Amino acid sequence: MDILIAKAFYQMELKDAQVKPAIPIYVFANQPITVKGSSFLLMMLGDGEHNTTNWWIF
């Protein structure tokens, strides 16, 4: 599971319209954490010479 906190989401200048509803996340004590939603984001990983680009769900 990939988690992106709301502050980072807004610092990347992403829009709320990109967020789709999501189910809550439960911590070890079985307590739910409110989730704003999920979003597909394009990520590039690598070192410049060797890289890959894929869509990830956050």
PyMOL commands that set and color helices and strands:
alter all, ss='L'
color gray80, all
select helices_A, chain A and resi 6-11+16-18
alter helices_A, ss='H'
color red, helices_A
select strands_A, chain A and resi 25-26+32-33+40-46+51-57
alter strands_A, ss='S'
color yellow, strands_A
deselect
rebuild
show_as cartoon
